[in-house]
Amino acid sequence: MAVRKTKYEMPEQPPKERIKNFKEVPYGYDKETAIKEAKRCLQCKNKPCMEGCPVEIDIPGFIGCIAEGDFDKAAEIIKSKNSLPAVSGRVCPYEGQCEGKCTLLKIGEPVGIGRLERFIADYEREKGVKPPKKVKSTGKKVAVVGSGPAGLTCAGDLAKRGHGVTVFEALHAPGGVLMYGIPEFRLPKAIVNAEVDYIKKLGVDVKYDVIVGKTITVEELLEEYDAAFIGTGAGLPRWLRIPGENLDGVYSANEFLTRVNMMKAYRFPEYDTPVKIGKIVATFGAGNVAMDCARTSLRLGAEKSYIIYRRSDVEMPARDEEIEHAREEGVIFKLLTNPVKFIGDDKGLLKEVECIKMKLGEPDDSGRRRPIPIPDSEETIKIDTALVAIGQSPNPLIPQTVKNLKIGKWGNIETDEDGRTNIPNIFAGGDIATGAATVILAMGAGKRAARAIDKYLKSKK
């Protein structure tokens, strides 16, 4: 029997409907479609897809179970390696990881691994997640700083090994970037809360409103805990550094998305929102965060939402799916365009941005062709709000407050590949160590660090 060359489609909200709400865009597979998609898997003996999975899931194993209709076994296989499958099944850039290694790429599209992981996670949650098996306590205690994807993964894996784990979160809600940095239409808050509940059922304690580095230091935590894992992410915005960036109406993507998520602006228009954006919004950058900003702006009532990017569509770092969704929803892409200065009125309010056209030259250090300004090509665009989404640097608070901790030139905590720092009982992972990256890479870092911490604690018996 010939293998279908394309994935089975996943139904979505129509663009004209979804720009008026914050409901999740894709609906997910039903059981019949999931089974049909799973049967496309060739069950390769060498399992190339697993080479691209940062959290080491037995991908052919769980897909084989779906093909047979054994969804409970599929969930068991996934959960043995990944405690946050409903998250990774939604936001993981699988096309460049597991699916990018799929043998079916030789004849067409890869197996929809991400869609199938999401299906199983949603199936298990709707049915009722089984309480995890209790593990005998080792008597060792670990402090995890930050409840983002790295911290939650590390905490869950340590708890599965019998260690006592307490997560310290600076905000009043868990999830880190999963909760405040990703829009509701891509990752619903209810999904994040359900995943965190599972981590808690593993025996992990979560303490909120604790700013480690301010209300308590890492050194003070280590008076009570045997080891610490730092997963505080990349919360320091990068700026364009052009005139007018201090005008009222210019925001970092981090601030904008945090306001939308933490002030419940995602429930607009059910509730009036304190987040005001005006009629015309420009987002600078073309990564996933930029797409999130531009699409969120439309949902908050913007009449025009621009993506302004200095390179071409070929170089845009966002996932193809996110770019496609943005285009479908009416985001206007102004490519090969670079901002020169923001212009305000006599009250200090942003009113327009001056840009210059660009052309592409030879590749730079990133491997992408370097943008070069075209003389006398300036243009002025009227805007009410500017959102700067050109990346973030590691959160500086802990690196600046831990004595003798080795810090890299970009403000990151220096670690080996398993999260070990130069201080034996302090480990780190995710964006705080690597700079801004993906959720799944942070999860992978948390998993590797948990193994290293476990090994360290066992050596101290």
C-alpha positions as CSV (number, residue, x, y, z in Angstrom):
1,M,0.0,0.0,0.0
2,A,1.4,3.4,-1.0
3,V,2.2,5.9,1.7
4,R,0.3,9.2,1.6
5,K,2.8,11.9,0.6
6,T,1.1,14.8,2.6
7,K,0.0,15.2,6.2
8,Y,-3.6,15.0,7.0
9,E,-4.9,18.6,7.5
10,M,-5.5,19.9,11.0
11,P,-8.7,22.1,11.0
12,E,-8.3,25.7,12.1
13,Q,-10.5,28.8,12.8
14,P,-11.0,30.8,9.6
15,P,-8.8,33.9,9.5
16,K,-11.7,36.4,9.5
17,E,-13.1,34.8,12.6
18,R,-10.0,34.3,14.6
19,I,-8.7,37.9,14.4
20,K,-11.7,38.8,16.4
21,N,-10.9,36.5,19.3
22,F,-8.0,34.9,21.3
23,K,-9.2,31.3,21.0
24,E,-6.7,28.7,19.9
25,V,-6.3,28.8,16.1
26,P,-5.8,25.0,15.3
27,Y,-8.5,22.7,16.6
28,G,-6.3,19.6,16.7
29,Y,-6.8,16.1,15.2
30,D,-9.8,13.9,16.0
31,K,-9.2,10.2,16.8
32,E,-9.8,9.0,13.2
33,T,-7.4,11.5,11.7
34,A,-4.7,10.9,14.3
35,I,-4.8,7.2,13.5
36,K,-4.6,7.8,9.8
37,E,-1.7,10.2,10.2
38,A,0.1,7.8,12.5
39,K,-0.2,5.0,9.9
40,R,1.9,7.2,7.6
41,C,4.9,6.4,9.9
42,L,7.3,3.9,8.3
43,Q,8.6,2.8,11.8
44,C,12.2,3.1,10.7
45,K,14.6,0.8,12.6
46,N,17.2,3.6,12.9
47,K,14.6,6.1,14.2
48,P,16.1,9.2,12.6
49,C,13.3,11.4,14.0
50,M,14.6,10.8,17.5
51,E,17.9,12.4,16.6
52,G,16.1,15.7,16.3
53,C,14.2,15.5,19.6
54,P,15.8,17.5,22.5
55,V,13.7,15.7,25.1
56,E,14.4,12.2,23.8
57,I,10.9,10.9,23.2
58,D,10.5,7.5,21.6
59,I,8.7,8.9,18.6
60,P,8.1,5.8,16.6
61,G,7.0,4.1,19.8
62,F,4.2,6.5,20.6
63,I,3.2,6.9,17.0
64,G,2.9,3.1,16.6
65,C,0.6,3.0,19.6
66,I,-1.6,5.7,18.0
67,A,-1.8,3.7,14.8
68,E,-3.1,0.7,16.8
69,G,-5.6,2.9,18.7
70,D,-3.8,2.5,22.0
71,F,-3.8,6.1,23.1
72,D,-3.1,5.4,26.8
73,K,0.1,3.6,26.0
74,A,1.1,6.4,23.6
75,A,0.6,8.9,26.5
76,E,2.7,6.7,28.8
77,I,5.6,6.6,26.4
78,I,5.6,10.4,25.9
79,K,5.2,11.2,29.6
80,S,8.2,8.9,30.4
81,K,10.4,11.5,28.8
82,N,8.3,14.7,28.5
83,S,6.2,16.2,31.3
84,L,4.9,19.1,29.1
85,P,3.7,17.4,25.9
86,A,0.6,19.7,25.4
87,V,3.1,22.6,25.4
88,S,5.7,21.1,23.1
89,G,3.0,19.7,20.8
90,R,1.8,23.3,20.2
91,V,4.9,25.5,20.1
92,C,7.9,23.2,19.3
93,P,9.5,24.0,15.9
94,Y,9.3,20.3,15.0
95,E,9.8,21.0,11.3
96,G,13.4,21.8,12.0
97,Q,13.9,19.0,14.6
98,C,12.1,15.6,14.6
99,E,10.1,16.1,11.5
100,G,13.2,17.5,9.8
101,K,14.8,14.1,10.1
102,C,11.7,12.1,9.0
103,T,12.4,9.6,6.1
104,L,9.1,10.6,4.4
105,L,10.7,13.9,3.4
106,K,12.3,11.9,0.6
107,I,8.9,11.6,-1.1
108,G,6.8,14.4,0.4
109,E,5.8,15.8,3.9
110,P,7.0,14.3,7.1
111,V,4.8,12.6,9.6
112,G,2.9,15.2,11.7
113,I,4.8,14.3,14.8
114,G,3.9,17.6,16.6
115,R,0.2,17.2,15.8
116,L,0.2,13.7,17.1
117,E,2.0,14.6,20.3
118,R,-0.6,17.4,20.8
119,F,-3.4,14.9,20.1
120,I,-2.2,12.5,22.8
121,A,-1.6,15.2,25.3
122,D,-5.1,16.6,24.8
123,Y,-6.7,13.1,24.8
124,E,-5.0,12.3,28.2
125,R,-6.0,15.7,29.7
126,E,-9.7,15.3,28.6
127,K,-9.8,11.7,29.9
128,G,-8.1,12.5,33.1
129,V,-4.3,12.3,33.7
130,K,-3.3,9.3,35.8
131,P,-1.6,10.2,39.1
132,P,2.1,9.5,38.7
133,K,3.7,6.7,40.7
134,K,5.2,7.7,44.0
135,V,9.0,7.4,44.1
136,K,11.0,6.7,47.3
137,S,12.6,9.8,48.6
138,T,16.3,10.2,48.4
139,G,16.3,12.8,51.2
140,K,18.0,15.3,48.9
141,K,16.5,18.7,48.1
142,V,16.9,20.9,45.0
143,A,15.9,24.5,44.5
144,V,14.8,25.4,41.0
145,V,14.7,29.1,40.2
146,G,12.2,30.0,37.5
147,S,9.1,28.1,36.5
148,G,9.6,28.4,32.7
149,P,10.1,25.4,30.4
150,A,13.6,24.7,31.6
151,G,12.7,24.9,35.3
152,L,9.6,22.9,35.0
153,T,11.3,20.1,33.0
154,C,14.2,20.0,35.4
155,A,11.9,19.9,38.4
156,G,9.7,17.2,37.0
157,D,12.7,14.9,36.1
158,L,14.3,15.4,39.5
159,A,11.0,14.6,41.3
160,K,10.8,11.4,39.2
161,R,14.2,10.5,40.6
162,G,13.0,10.9,44.2
163,H,14.5,14.2,45.1
164,G,12.6,16.9,46.9
165,V,12.1,19.9,44.6
166,T,10.9,23.5,45.2
167,V,10.4,25.9,42.3
168,F,10.8,29.6,43.1
169,E,8.8,31.8,40.7
170,A,9.1,35.7,40.7
171,L,5.6,36.2,39.4
172,H,2.2,35.2,40.8
173,A,1.6,32.5,38.2
174,P,3.6,29.6,37.0
175,G,5.0,28.9,33.5
176,G,7.4,31.7,32.8
177,V,7.5,32.5,29.1
178,L,4.8,29.9,28.5
179,M,2.4,32.0,30.5
180,Y,3.4,35.6,29.9
181,G,5.3,35.4,26.6
182,I,3.2,33.3,24.2
183,P,-0.3,34.5,23.1
184,E,-3.5,32.7,24.2
185,F,-4.3,31.8,20.6
186,R,-1.1,29.8,20.3
187,L,-0.8,28.4,23.8
188,P,-3.9,28.7,26.1
189,K,-3.3,29.4,29.7
190,A,-5.5,26.5,30.7
191,I,-3.1,24.2,28.9
192,V,-0.1,25.6,30.8
193,N,-1.9,25.3,34.1
194,A,-2.8,21.7,33.5
195,E,0.8,20.9,32.7
196,V,2.0,22.6,35.8
197,D,-0.6,20.7,37.9
198,Y,1.0,17.5,36.6
199,I,4.4,18.7,37.7
200,K,3.0,19.4,41.1
201,K,1.5,15.9,41.3
202,L,5.0,14.5,40.8
203,G,5.7,16.1,44.2
204,V,7.2,19.5,43.2
205,D,6.4,22.4,45.4
206,V,6.0,25.9,43.7
207,K,6.5,29.1,45.6
208,Y,5.3,32.4,44.0
209,D,6.3,36.0,44.4
210,V,9.9,35.1,45.3
211,I,12.5,37.1,43.4
212,V,15.6,35.2,43.8
213,G,18.5,37.7,43.8
214,K,16.3,40.2,45.6
215,T,14.1,38.7,48.3
216,I,16.5,35.8,48.8
217,T,19.9,34.9,47.2
218,V,21.0,31.7,45.6
219,E,23.6,31.4,48.4
220,E,20.9,31.6,51.0
221,L,18.8,28.9,49.2
222,L,21.9,26.6,49.2
223,E,21.9,26.8,53.0
224,E,18.7,24.7,52.9
225,Y,19.0,22.9,49.6
226,D,21.7,20.5,48.3
227,A,21.8,22.0,44.8
228,A,20.2,24.8,42.7
229,F,19.1,25.0,39.1
230,I,18.8,28.4,37.5
231,G,16.3,28.7,34.7
232,T,15.4,32.4,34.7
233,G,15.3,32.8,30.9
234,A,16.0,35.8,28.7
235,G,14.0,38.7,30.0
236,L,16.2,41.6,29.0
237,P,14.9,43.2,25.8
238,R,17.2,44.3,23.0
239,W,16.5,47.7,21.4
240,L,17.0,49.2,18.0
241,R,19.1,52.1,19.5
242,I,17.6,54.7,17.1
243,P,16.4,58.2,17.9
244,G,12.9,58.5,19.5
245,E,13.0,55.0,21.1
246,N,12.0,56.6,24.4
247,L,8.7,58.1,23.0
248,D,5.4,57.1,24.6
249,G,4.1,54.3,22.3
250,V,7.4,52.4,21.8
251,Y,7.4,49.1,23.7
252,S,9.6,46.0,23.8
253,A,7.9,42.8,22.7
254,N,8.5,41.4,26.1
255,E,6.6,44.2,27.8
256,F,3.7,44.2,25.3
257,L,3.1,40.4,25.4
258,T,3.5,40.3,29.2
259,R,0.9,43.1,29.6
260,V,-1.5,41.3,27.3
261,N,-1.1,38.0,29.1
262,M,-0.9,39.1,32.7
263,M,-3.5,41.8,32.4
264,K,-5.9,39.4,30.7
265,A,-6.0,41.5,27.6
266,Y,-6.4,38.2,25.8
267,R,-10.0,38.1,27.0
268,F,-10.8,41.2,25.0
269,P,-13.5,42.1,24.0
270,E,-15.2,40.2,26.8
271,Y,-13.3,42.5,29.1
272,D,-12.1,46.0,28.3
273,T,-8.3,45.9,28.3
274,P,-5.9,48.4,29.8
275,V,-3.5,47.7,26.9
276,K,-4.1,50.4,24.3
277,I,-2.4,50.2,20.9
278,G,-4.2,52.7,18.7
279,K,-5.1,52.0,15.0
280,I,-1.8,51.3,13.4
281,V,0.9,49.1,14.9
282,A,4.4,48.3,13.6
283,T,6.4,45.4,14.9
284,F,10.1,45.4,14.2
285,G,11.7,41.9,13.7
286,A,10.5,38.7,12.0
287,G,10.9,35.9,14.5
288,N,8.1,34.0,16.2
289,V,7.8,36.7,18.9
290,A,7.4,39.4,16.2
291,M,4.6,37.3,14.6
292,D,3.0,37.0,18.0
293,C,3.0,40.8,18.5
294,A,1.7,41.5,15.0
295,R,-1.2,39.0,15.3
296,T,-2.0,40.0,18.9
297,S,-2.3,43.6,17.7
298,L,-5.0,42.7,15.2
299,R,-7.0,40.9,17.9
300,L,-6.8,44.1,20.1
301,G,-8.4,46.1,17.4
302,A,-5.6,47.4,15.2
303,E,-6.7,48.4,11.8
304,K,-3.3,47.9,10.4
305,S,-0.5,45.7,11.7
306,Y,2.9,45.8,10.0
307,I,5.9,43.6,10.2
308,I,9.0,45.7,9.4
309,Y,12.1,43.6,8.7
310,R,15.4,44.6,7.2
311,R,15.9,41.4,5.3
312,S,13.8,39.4,2.8
313,D,11.2,36.7,3.5
314,V,13.8,34.0,2.9
315,E,15.8,35.2,5.9
316,M,12.8,35.5,8.3
317,P,13.6,33.3,11.4
318,A,9.9,32.7,12.3
319,R,8.3,29.3,11.7
320,D,6.7,29.0,8.3
321,E,3.4,28.2,10.1
322,E,3.5,31.4,12.1
323,I,4.3,33.5,9.0
324,E,1.5,31.9,7.0
325,H,-1.0,32.5,9.8
326,A,0.1,36.1,10.0
327,R,-0.3,36.6,6.3
328,E,-3.8,34.9,6.4
329,E,-4.9,37.3,9.1
330,G,-3.9,40.4,7.2
331,V,-0.5,41.4,8.7
332,I,1.3,43.7,6.3
333,F,4.9,42.7,5.6
334,K,7.3,45.5,4.8
335,L,10.5,43.6,4.0
336,L,13.9,45.0,3.1
337,T,13.0,48.0,5.3
338,N,14.8,49.2,8.3
339,P,13.8,51.9,10.9
340,V,16.0,55.0,11.1
341,K,14.2,57.0,13.8
342,F,10.9,57.3,15.6
343,I,9.1,60.7,15.4
344,G,6.8,62.0,18.1
345,D,4.4,64.9,18.5
346,D,4.9,67.9,20.9
347,K,3.5,65.8,23.8
348,G,6.1,63.0,23.4
349,L,3.6,60.6,21.8
350,L,4.8,58.4,18.9
351,K,3.2,59.4,15.6
352,E,5.4,57.9,12.8
353,V,8.6,56.0,12.0
354,E,11.1,56.9,9.3
355,C,12.5,53.9,7.5
356,I,15.1,53.2,4.7
357,K,15.0,50.6,2.0
358,M,17.6,47.9,2.1
359,K,19.3,45.5,-0.3
360,L,21.1,42.2,0.5
361,G,24.8,41.9,0.2
362,E,27.2,39.1,1.2
363,P,26.4,36.7,4.1
364,D,27.4,37.9,7.6
365,D,28.4,35.9,10.6
366,S,24.9,34.4,10.9
367,G,25.1,33.0,7.4
368,R,22.3,35.3,6.2
369,R,22.9,38.0,3.6
370,R,23.9,41.3,5.2
371,P,21.3,44.1,4.7
372,I,22.7,47.3,3.1
373,P,20.9,50.6,3.1
374,I,19.9,52.1,-0.3
375,P,20.7,55.8,-0.4
376,D,17.9,58.3,-0.7
377,S,15.2,55.6,-0.2
378,E,13.7,56.9,3.1
379,E,10.0,56.8,3.7
380,T,7.8,57.8,6.6
381,I,5.0,55.5,8.0
382,K,2.3,56.7,10.3
383,I,2.0,54.5,13.4
384,D,0.5,54.7,16.9
385,T,2.5,51.9,18.5
386,A,5.9,50.4,17.9
387,L,6.8,46.9,19.2
388,V,10.5,46.0,19.2
389,A,10.9,42.3,18.7
390,I,14.6,41.8,17.8
391,G,15.5,39.4,20.5
392,Q,16.3,39.3,24.2
393,S,19.3,38.8,26.4
394,P,19.6,36.6,29.5
395,N,17.9,37.9,32.7
396,P,20.8,39.7,34.5
397,L,19.5,39.5,38.0
398,I,21.0,36.2,39.2
399,P,24.2,36.5,37.2
400,Q,24.9,39.8,38.9
401,T,24.1,38.5,42.4
402,V,25.9,35.1,42.7
403,K,29.5,35.5,43.8
404,N,32.2,33.9,41.7
405,L,29.6,32.5,39.1
406,K,31.3,32.5,35.7
407,I,29.4,34.8,33.3
408,G,29.8,35.0,29.5
409,K,30.3,38.2,27.5
410,W,26.6,38.3,26.6
411,G,25.5,38.1,30.3
412,N,24.7,34.4,30.1
413,I,25.7,31.9,32.8
414,E,28.5,29.8,31.4
415,T,27.7,26.0,31.6
416,D,28.9,22.8,30.0
417,E,26.4,20.9,27.8
418,D,24.8,19.3,30.9
419,G,24.2,22.6,32.7
420,R,27.1,22.5,35.2
421,T,28.5,25.9,36.1
422,N,31.9,26.6,37.7
423,I,30.2,26.2,41.1
424,P,29.7,22.5,41.8
425,N,26.2,22.7,43.3
426,I,24.8,25.3,41.0
427,F,23.4,24.3,37.6
428,A,21.7,26.4,34.9
429,G,19.9,25.9,31.6
430,G,17.7,27.4,28.9
431,D,17.8,31.0,27.8
432,I,19.8,32.1,30.9
433,A,22.7,30.0,29.6
434,T,22.3,30.1,25.8
435,G,20.5,33.4,25.2
436,A,17.0,33.5,23.7
437,A,16.1,30.1,22.0
438,T,13.1,27.9,21.7
439,V,10.9,26.4,24.4
440,I,11.8,22.8,23.4
441,L,15.6,23.6,23.6
442,A,15.0,25.0,27.1
443,M,13.2,21.8,28.0
444,G,16.0,19.7,26.7
445,A,18.5,21.7,28.8
446,G,16.3,21.2,31.9
447,K,16.3,17.4,31.2
448,R,20.1,17.2,30.8
449,A,20.6,19.3,33.9
450,A,18.3,17.1,35.9
451,R,20.5,14.1,35.0
452,A,23.7,16.0,36.0
453,I,22.1,17.1,39.3
454,D,21.0,13.6,40.1
455,K,24.6,12.4,39.5
456,Y,26.0,15.1,41.6
457,L,23.6,14.4,44.5
458,K,24.3,10.7,44.4
459,S,28.1,11.5,44.6
460,K,27.5,13.3,47.9
461,K,26.0,10.4,49.8
